[in-house]
Amino acid sequence: MTLLPAAWLGLGAHPLDPMYDVAWARDLCALLALGAGWLELRGRRRAALGLALAMAVVAAGFWSAALRRPYGVLIDPAITRWAADTMVTSRAGGTETFLAGEPGTRGPWRALATRTSPDLVLWIPSLLPPVILLVSALGIALLWPGRSAVLAAILWAGASTGALDALRGVGFLDFLWRRPGRALEWLVGALLVLALSRWRPRRAGLAALAPAIVMLAVCARGSPPRLGLADALLLLTLDQHVWLAAGLAGLASVRDPAALVLTAGGAGLVLLSTGLGAVDTWTAAALYRLGLVLAGSQAVEELARHVAGAGLVAGGLARFRHLAAAPERWTTAAVVALVLAGSYVAWWDPSRMDPVARESLAPVPEALAQAADWIAGHTDPQASFVAHADYAPAVAVLAGRRVLRAPGLATAPDDERRRRLEQAVLAGEWPEALRRRYDLRYVFLGPGQFSEQGLESPEALESRGSFRLLYQSDKGLRVYELGEGRR
C-alpha cells in the first residue's frame, strides 16, 4: 500500500518536512503573491491569476505532501471506518463492512475503489485542499459573467478562508480534507450557481430561484460543527472583517445577481443552521464567503477607478505611471499583493490548529506496514482475522482484510457473541460452526496484546491449540492460521 502522498504527487518516497521545508514554501508563496501583484500592475491579469493559483497550490499542497499517511487514517475513528470499508471492499470484495458478517452498502467511495487504485481513493481527501482551491478559482474566472471575474478568482485564491472563521471552527480550507464528500458537493454546487448566473430567463424571479434551490440542496444534511445564534452572527459580521465591508459596498454599487444570491442565501442558511440540524453550517458559510469575495472584487474595481479619477495616482506615482497599463491598476495591484501575501491560505499551518493533521504527520510504524503488506499478499482475502483493538483497524485498512471485532471503531449488534468467539479462539478451543459463520481463519498478535486472556507473549498462543505460525517480524508481530477446532 502506498502510504506517502509524495508518491502520488511525483516526489518519490521523500515527503516534505513540516518543520524544515515550510520556510521555503512560505517564501515561495510570498514571491508568487508579489509576482501576481506585479503582473496585475502591468495589466496582465490572466497571468496574475496563474501565479495566484500557483500560490494557493503551493500553500495548501505543501501540507498534503507533508502528510506521512492519508489524513486521519488510523487516528480519527470516522475516517478510519471509511478507509477500512473502502480497502476491504476493494481487496476482499463483497458489500459487508470491515466487520466480518456485518452487512453494509456499496457507496460511491467503495465503488470507486473497486474500479481504480484503492490506495489513490484513500488519498483523495488528503489531496483535496489544493485541488478544490484551484478548481473553484478557475470556475469563478470562467463561469461568472461579472466584469471582475478574473480579479475575483485571484482574490478567492487567497481570501477563501479567514483566520477568525477558522478559529470559530468553520474555516473553508480547514474542512476540505476532514469532509471530502461535503467538499466535493460544495464545489459542484458553487460551480452550478456560477454557471446559472449566466442564465437570463424571461421571468427575472427564475434567475434567483434556480441558484437558491442549488444552495439548499448543497447545504442539506447538516453535520458538525453547529454554531449557536451568537456565534453565527459573529461569523457573518466581524469574522469577515474587511470582506464584509467590501462585499456590501460591491452589492450596493453593482448588484450582481450571483454575488447577491450567494451572500444573502449563504447568510440565511447559516442562521437557519442554528435552529435546524438539517442545514450544514460549513457549507453555507463557504457559499456566503464566496458571495462576499465576488462582490468585494467589484468594489475593489470601483475603488480603483475612483482613486485614479481623483488624480491620486498622478501625484506621488507620476514618474512610475509607465509601469501600469492604466492608473487604476496601482490600486488593484496593491490589493492583489496584500491579499495573497498576507492571506490565511499562504500562512496555513494545520499542524498547529488541527490535532488530526498533526498526528497524520507521523508515519505508520514500519513493522506494522510490512506485516500488513505480507497479510495482503499471503492470506485468503475472504477470510477474517482476530486482532487486538490496537491492530484491528490496521488489518482492515492496510491489509484489506475483515476483522472479527474492532471495539475502537464500530460495535456489531452481535458483539457479545463475537467477543465469546474471540475468547474461545485465544483459549485454543472454538466452536467450528461459529468460526465458519464469520469465516474466521487467522490471528494477528503483537507483544503485550490480549494479556487479559493470559497471553504473556504472542508465541504463548502456540501452546494453546491448533495454530500454525505463518509470519513473524523482528518487532514480535505474528500471524497464525487456525487449525481444526472442536465441533
NULUM-829628 format. One record per residue (C-alpha): y, x, z; residue number from 0. Coordinates in steps of 0.02 Angstrom, whole numbers, plus 50000, padded with zeros to 5 digits. Each point is the difference from the previous one (the first is absolute). Layout:
N
ATOM       v       u       w   lumgu
ATOM       Y       X       Z     NUM
...
This chain:
487
ATOM       v       u       w   lumgu
ATOM   50000   50000   50000       0
ATOM   50174   50065   49956       1
ATOM   50098   49996   50164       2
ATOM   50155   50096   49947       3
ATOM   50137   49910   49903       4
ATOM   50050   50168   49927       5
ATOM   49846   49988   49889       6
ATOM   50060   49834   49927       7
ATOM   50177   50068   49977       8
ATOM   49943   50152   49902       9
ATOM   50031   50124   50142      10
ATOM   49819   50055   50017      11
ATOM   49934   50016   50176      12
ATOM   50165   50059   50076      13
ATOM   50093   49858   50086      14
ATOM   50182   50022   50046      15
ATOM   50037   50055   50177      16
ATOM   50112   49874   50089      17
ATOM   50074   50135   50111      18
ATOM   50033   50144   49882      19
ATOM   50021   49914   49831      20
ATOM   50114   49857   50048      21
ATOM   50154   50113   49998      22
ATOM   49986   50043   49815      23
ATOM   49959   49819   49958      24
ATOM   50162   49942   50082      25
ATOM   50098   50140   49918      26
ATOM   49931   49944   49834      27
ATOM   50048   49819   50038      28
ATOM   50178   50056   50039      29
ATOM   50011   50097   49836      30
ATOM   49934   49851   49902      31
ATOM   50126   49885   50086      32
ATOM   50144   50116   49958      33
ATOM   49935   50017   49824      34
ATOM   49995   49811   49981      35
ATOM   50181   49992   50061      36
ATOM   50051   50134   49875      37
ATOM   49916   49910   49855      38
ATOM   50084   49837   50053      39
ATOM   50166   50091   49999      40
ATOM   49968   50061   49823      41
ATOM   49960   49824   49942      42
ATOM   49812   50029   49982      43
ATOM   49941   49859   50110      44
ATOM   49825   49984   49932      45
ATOM   49970   50185   50029      46
ATOM   50069   49975   50175      47
ATOM   49871   49862   50025      48
ATOM   49863   50123   49953      49
ATOM   50055   50121   50136      50
ATOM   50018   49859   50127      51
ATOM   49823   49944   49964      52
ATOM   49939   50179   50013      53
ATOM   50084   50013   50171      54
ATOM   49915   49842   50061      55
ATOM   49831   50058   49937      56
ATOM   50020   50171   50082      57
ATOM   50059   49926   50165      58
ATOM   49864   49868   50014      59
ATOM   49865   50092   49904      60
ATOM   50014   50151   50114      61
ATOM   49926   49902   50144      62
ATOM   49864   49925   49891      63
ATOM   49951   50177   49950      64
ATOM   50009   50061   50180      65
ATOM   49870   49876   50064      66
ATOM   49830   50077   50039      67
ATOM   49911   49833   49984      68
ATOM   50040   49829   49927      69
ATOM   50135   49921   50107      70
ATOM   49926   49925   50158      71
ATOM   49817   50027   49954      72
ATOM   49894   50031   50157      73
ATOM   50160   49974   50101      74
ATOM   50064   49822   49980      75
ATOM   49864   49867   50028      76
ATOM   50062   49878   49866      77
ATOM   50019   50135   49867      78
ATOM   49832   50076   50046      79
ATOM   49914   49830   49985      80
ATOM   50074   49979   49827      81
ATOM   49947   50176   49951      82
ATOM   49824   49974   50069      83
ATOM   49973   49838   49904      84
ATOM   50069   50079   49841      85
ATOM   49892   50156   50007      86
ATOM   49841   49909   50051      87
ATOM   50020   49875   49858      88
ATOM   50027   50137   49871      89
ATOM   49856   50111   50057      90
ATOM   49873   49879   50073      91
ATOM   50041   49843   49901      92
ATOM   49988   49820   50058      93
ATOM   50132   49890   50078      94
ATOM   49958   50033   50182      95
ATOM   50129   50085   50110      96
ATOM   49972   50174   50068      97
ATOM   49900   49918   50141      98
ATOM   49820   49980   49939      99
ATOM   49954   49819   49971     100
ATOM   50177   49934   50028     101
ATOM   50058   49894   49851     102
ATOM   50165   50042   49918     103
ATOM   50105   49961   49847     104
ATOM   50028   50105   49845     105
ATOM   50189   50020   50002     106
ATOM   50108   50087   49870     107
ATOM   49994   50171   50085     108
ATOM   49810   49997   50013     109
ATOM   49985   49942   49820     110
ATOM   50116   50139   49943     111
ATOM   49898   50130   50095     112
ATOM   49841   49950   49907     113
ATOM   50086   50023   49831     114
ATOM   50097   50159   50034     115
ATOM   49990   50148   50118     116
ATOM   49983   49934   50178     117
ATOM   50086   50157   50065     118
ATOM   50152   49962   49894     119
ATOM   50003   49820   50062     120
ATOM   50006   50065   50178     121
ATOM   50148   50110   49954     122
ATOM   50102   49866   49909     123
ATOM   50091   49941   50159     124
ATOM   50046   50179   50045     125
ATOM   50074   50031   49828     126
ATOM   50102   49839   49996     127
ATOM   50167   50058   50076     128
ATOM   50054   50108   49851     129
ATOM   49921   49881   49874     130
ATOM   50084   49842   50068     131
ATOM   50170   50086   50010     132
ATOM   49983   50064   49822     133
ATOM   49940   49837   49922     134
ATOM   50123   49888   50093     135
ATOM   50148   50109   49951     136
ATOM   49944   50003   49819     137
ATOM   49980   49811   50008     138
ATOM   50180   49981   50055     139
ATOM   50062   50112   49859     140
ATOM   49897   49914   49866     141
ATOM   49991   49818   50055     142
ATOM   50161   49957   50091     143
ATOM   50132   49943   49874     144
ATOM   50144   50051   50112     145
ATOM   50122   50124   49924     146
ATOM   49969   50117   50147     147
ATOM   49811   49998   49981     148
ATOM   49976   50188   49983     149
ATOM   50120   50037   50142     150
ATOM   49909   49873   50109     151
ATOM   49835   50086   49960     152
ATOM   50073   50168   50052     153
ATOM   50066   49928   50163     154
ATOM   49837   49909   50036     155
ATOM   49906   50166   49989     156
ATOM   50097   50055   50154     157
ATOM   50051   49840   50086     158
ATOM   49838   49899   49998     159
ATOM   49978   50038   50186     160
ATOM   50128   50027   50137     161
ATOM   49978   50089   50165     162
ATOM   50042   49845   50103     163
ATOM   49879   49879   49916     164
ATOM   49867   50138   50012     165
ATOM   50030   50015   50187     166
ATOM   49987   49811   50013     167
ATOM   49826   50013   49925     168
ATOM   50028   49922   49828     169
ATOM   50053   50150   49897     170
ATOM   49951   49979   49817     171
ATOM   49934   50177   49973     172
ATOM   49906   50009   50165     173
ATOM   49888   49851   49962     174
ATOM   49947   50045   49824     175
ATOM   49842   50089   50053     176
ATOM   49966   49893   50153     177
ATOM   49983   49840   49898     178
ATOM   49955   50046   49820     179
ATOM   49955   49825   49944     180
ATOM   50163   49928   50064     181
ATOM   50097   50146   49922     182
ATOM   49925   49966   49829     183
ATOM   50036   49815   50017     184
ATOM   50181   50040   50044     185
ATOM   50015   50113   49847     186
ATOM   49933   49866   49883     187
ATOM   50112   49868   50078     188
ATOM   50156   50108   49989     189
ATOM   49966   50043   49818     190
ATOM   49973   49815   49961     191
ATOM   50165   49953   50081     192
ATOM   50090   50134   49900     193
ATOM   49915   49944   49840     194
ATOM   50042   49817   50034     195
ATOM   50182   50048   50021     196
ATOM   50004   50026   49812     197
ATOM   49948   49818   49973     198
ATOM   50142   49883   49957     199
ATOM   49933   49821   50003     200
ATOM   50105   49852   49949     201
ATOM   49996   49933   50177     202
ATOM   50086   50127   50112     203
ATOM   49899   49948   50152     204
ATOM   49839   50063   49923     205
ATOM   50071   50176   49991     206
ATOM   50005   50006   50190     207
ATOM   49847   49891   50034     208
ATOM   49874   50109   49909     209
ATOM   50043   50163   50093     210
ATOM   50006   49903   50164     211
ATOM   49821   49938   49972     212
ATOM   49944   50178   49963     213
ATOM   50081   50062   50161     214
ATOM   49918   49863   50102     215
ATOM   49830   50042   49926     216
ATOM   50022   50186   50035     217
ATOM   50054   49972   50181     218
ATOM   49861   49879   50042     219
ATOM   49860   50049   50121     220
ATOM   50102   50086   50133     221
ATOM   49935   50147   50100     222
ATOM   50074   50115   50133     223
ATOM   50130   50055   50039     224
ATOM   50085   49837   50044     225
ATOM   50179   50008   50063     226
ATOM   50091   49888   50120     227
ATOM   50158   49909   49946     228
ATOM   50118   50130   50075     229
ATOM   49908   50144   49917     230
ATOM   49997   49907   49835     231
ATOM   50189   49972   50007     232
ATOM   50028   50185   50037     233
ATOM   49884   50046   49857     234
ATOM   50102   49894   49879     235
ATOM   50168   50067   50060     236
ATOM   50027   50162   50096     237
ATOM   49838   50081   49941     238
ATOM   50062   49991   49821     239
ATOM   50168   50083   50050     240
ATOM   50094   50053   49841     241
ATOM   49881   49907   49884     242
ATOM   50045   49834   50081     243
ATOM   50184   50030   49964     244
ATOM   49967   50064   49824     245
ATOM   49878   49859   49963     246
ATOM   50116   49862   50058     247
ATOM   50143   50078   49901     248
ATOM   49892   50006   49844     249
ATOM   49942   49821   50021     250
ATOM   50179   49941   50023     251
ATOM   50066   50090   49847     252
ATOM   49858   49990   49873     253
ATOM   49883   49862   50065     254
ATOM   49847   50066   49911     255
ATOM   49861   49867   50007     256
ATOM   49857   50121   50038     257
ATOM   50096   50089   50138     258
ATOM   50054   49833   50073     259
ATOM   49824   49927   50001     260
ATOM   49923   50156   50074     261
ATOM   50132   50018   50135     262
ATOM   50013   49818   50050     263
ATOM   49815   49964   49979     264
ATOM   49947   50158   50091     265
ATOM   50118   49965   50145     266
ATOM   49938   49821   50014     267
ATOM   49819   50056   49999     268
ATOM   50033   50131   50134     269
ATOM   50075   49866   50112     270
ATOM   49858   49881   49958     271
ATOM   49872   50132   50048     272
ATOM   50063   49998   50180     273
ATOM   49934   49824   50022     274
ATOM   49860   49995   49872     275
ATOM   49861   50126   50008     276
ATOM   49954   49954   49822     277
ATOM   50153   50094   49933     278
ATOM   49989   50190   49991     279
ATOM   50151   50087   50075     280
ATOM   49979   50169   49915     281
ATOM   49984   49926   49826     282
ATOM   50152   49887   50025     283
ATOM   50103   50144   50070     284
ATOM   49956   50110   49850     285
ATOM   50056   49863   49879     286
ATOM   50161   49980   50098     287
ATOM   50032   50187   49994     288
ATOM   49970   50001   49813     289
ATOM   50128   49861   49975     290
ATOM   50130   50095   50102     291
ATOM   49973   50159   49899     292
ATOM   50016   49906   49835     293
ATOM   50161   49917   50055     294
ATOM   50061   50160   50083     295
ATOM   49981   50099   49839     296
ATOM   50117   49876   49915     297
ATOM   50124   50019   50142     298
ATOM   49994   50190   49977     299
ATOM   50041   49979   49815     300
ATOM   50145   49884   50044     301
ATOM   50064   50123   50130     302
ATOM   49990   50143   49876     303
ATOM   50104   49904   49873     304
ATOM   50132   49956   50131     305
ATOM   50010   50180   50060     306
ATOM   50017   50064   49823     307
ATOM   50126   49864   49955     308
ATOM   50107   50042   50150     309
ATOM   50019   50177   49937     310
ATOM   49920   50079   50153     311
ATOM   49886   50108   49893     312
ATOM   50143   50055   49888     313
ATOM   50087   50079   50150     314
ATOM   49903   50129   50097     315
ATOM   49857   50011   49874     316
ATOM   50105   50007   49842     317
ATOM   49948   50176   49952     318
ATOM   49816   49952   50014     319
ATOM   50010   49843   49894     320
ATOM   49918   50087   49853     321
ATOM   49837   50001   50099     322
ATOM   49981   49811   49999     323
ATOM   49977   49880   49856     324
ATOM   50117   49876   50086     325
ATOM   50108   50007   50158     326
ATOM   49894   49871   50090     327
ATOM   49851   50118   49990     328
ATOM   50070   50101   50146     329
ATOM   49972   49855   50118     330
ATOM   49827   49952   49938     331
ATOM   49945   50183   49997     332
ATOM   50055   50024   50181     333
ATOM   49907   49842   50052     334
ATOM   49842   50054   49908     335
ATOM   49999   50173   50078     336
ATOM   50036   49938   50176     337
ATOM   49877   49855   49996     338
ATOM   49857   50106   49933     339
ATOM   50029   50159   50100     340
ATOM   50027   49910   50166     341
ATOM   49873   49863   49975     342
ATOM   49860   49953   50119     343
ATOM   49881   50027   49854     344
ATOM   50053   50182   49979     345
ATOM   49982   50034   50186     346
ATOM   49847   49892   50029     347
ATOM   49883   50073   50132     348
ATOM   49855   49881   50035     349
ATOM   49918   50129   50113     350
ATOM   50136   49964   50129     351
ATOM   50012   49812   49983     352
ATOM   49822   49948   49956     353
ATOM   49857   50052   50116     354
ATOM   49870   49952   49870     355
ATOM   50084   50113   49871     356
ATOM   50009   50141   50127     357
ATOM   49813   49989   50036     358
ATOM   49963   49987   49813     359
ATOM   50072   50175   49981     360
ATOM   49845   50065   50092     361
ATOM   49845   50028   49892     362
ATOM   49832   49920   50028     363
ATOM   49890   50127   50093     364
ATOM   49911   50106   49871     365
ATOM   49829   49981   50081     366
ATOM   50016   49810   49997     367
ATOM   50056   50000   49818     368
ATOM   49854   50112   49950     369
ATOM   49876   49890   50092     370
ATOM   50071   49845   49915     371
ATOM   49984   50084   49829     372
ATOM   49818   50040   50037     373
ATOM   49967   49820   50054     374
ATOM   50081   49934   49842     375
ATOM   49888   50108   49891     376
ATOM   49834   49996   50093     377
ATOM   49976   49829   50082     378
ATOM   49958   49829   49933     379
ATOM   50163   49907   49959     380
ATOM   49922   49835   50051     381
ATOM   49947   50057   50174     382
ATOM   50107   49994   50156     383
ATOM   50034   50119   50144     384
ATOM   50006   50001   50188     385
ATOM   50152   50104   50045     386
ATOM   50110   50020   50153     387
ATOM   50166   49907   50001     388
ATOM   50087   50168   49971     389
ATOM   49906   50035   49839     390
ATOM   49953   49828   49933     391
ATOM   50167   49981   49906     392
ATOM   49975   50171   49919     393
ATOM   49825   49955   49942     394
ATOM   50069   49843   49916     395
ATOM   50160   50076   49928     396
ATOM   49949   50177   49955     397
ATOM   49817   49971   49955     398
ATOM   50009   49820   49940     399
ATOM   49854   49941   50107     400
ATOM   49989   49843   50105     401
ATOM   49983   50014   50187     402
ATOM   49917   49890   50130     403
ATOM   50149   49998   50118     404
ATOM   50178   50066   50003     405
ATOM   50079   49934   50160     406
ATOM   50168   50083   49968     407
ATOM   50022   49913   49832     408
ATOM   49915   49830   49999     409
ATOM   49878   49896   50100     410
ATOM   49868   49897   49912     411
ATOM   49956   49826   50066     412
ATOM   49825   50062   50043     413
ATOM   50063   50160   50082     414
ATOM   49892   49974   50155     415
ATOM   49841   50001   49894     416
ATOM   50064   50154   49907     417
ATOM   50035   50087   50165     418
ATOM   49824   49966   50063     419
ATOM   49928   50068   49837     420
ATOM   50108   50155   50016     421
ATOM   49937   50029   50176     422
ATOM   49820   49974   49943     423
ATOM   50020   50125   49858     424
ATOM   50073   50132   50115     425
ATOM   49855   49969   50120     426
ATOM   49876   50032   49859     427
ATOM   49925   49825   49997     428
ATOM   50074   49867   49890     429
ATOM   49940   49833   49928     430
ATOM   49955   50035   49819     431
ATOM   50051   49825   49944     432
ATOM   50173   50019   50076     433
ATOM   50020   50172   49924     434
ATOM   49961   49928   49828     435
ATOM   50125   49860   50027     436
ATOM   50142   50128   49996     437
ATOM   49908   50124   49888     438
ATOM   50025   50128   50138     439
ATOM   49927   50168   49953     440
ATOM   50108   50143   50066     441
ATOM   50081   50065   50159     442
ATOM   50155   50110   49997     443
ATOM   50030   50097   50160     444
ATOM   50125   50126   50067     445
ATOM   50008   50102   50161     446
ATOM   50036   49897   50155     447
ATOM   49974   49832   49915     448
ATOM   49897   49857   50074     449
ATOM   49990   50092   50165     450
ATOM   49996   49830   50084     451
ATOM   49831   49977   49915     452
ATOM   49936   50159   50082     453
ATOM   50021   50113   49849     454
ATOM   50057   50168   50067     455
ATOM   50004   50074   49825     456
ATOM   49968   49938   49822     457
ATOM   49832   50090   49988     458
ATOM   49939   49905   50155     459
ATOM   49974   49850   49885     460
ATOM   49851   50087   49918     461
ATOM   49896   49985   50159     462
ATOM   50026   49813   50012     463
ATOM   49906   49935   49851     464
ATOM   49971   50009   49814     465
ATOM   50155   50089   49933     466
ATOM   50010   50124   49856     467
ATOM   50143   50125   49997     468
ATOM   50086   49998   49831     469
ATOM   50161   50095   50031     470
ATOM   50081   50108   50132     471
ATOM   50162   50098   50001     472
ATOM   50063   50150   50098     473
ATOM   50110   49880   50100     474
ATOM   49850   49900   50062     475
ATOM   50013   49851   49882     476
ATOM   49830   49929   49956     477
ATOM   49926   49866   49887     478
ATOM   49830   49927   50042     479
ATOM   49891   49880   49902     480
ATOM   49905   49866   50094     481
ATOM   49812   49996   49985     482
ATOM   49888   49854   50044     483
ATOM   50053   49896   50148     484
ATOM   49901   49878   50103     485
ATOM   49951   49838   49916     486
